[in-house]
């Protein structure tokens, strides 16, 4: 089954109802809706967020032929490996999903430009709030780690006794 992706066209077009077109294309198999926008040849579109995997494809084909004697042969193989991408934080996931849903809503409903801008700003403000909370949490974690390192340094230099170090570490984790 996973070898089938090797034989899928890099991009495919699917005609839906009312002139809507769905195009799917690799990276790996994301897509976009194209919706007629009234004027001839004009479309509105939304591209799906990129998948959280990278796809590695490998194909091998070999063959053998011999004339007059009638010998022949064939061989083939295909593999596909999905690799999870790192760096997909909660903030990134919320941003891409919210912005895609705003795009979808703009295609499915009559939403004014002012309302679209307002929705976009709300998403950006929410993302900013989440990102600031992430920074504060990371800063607090870094401060705790630095304090624990001082306790360990004190133990190593014998300036702090074991019992004191245990109590200090408990206090840091509170």
Helices and strands as residue ranges (DSSP letters): G 2-7, E 11-15, G 17-19, E 21-25, E 30-36, E 43-47, E 53-65, E 72-84, H 90-108, H 113-156, H 162-173
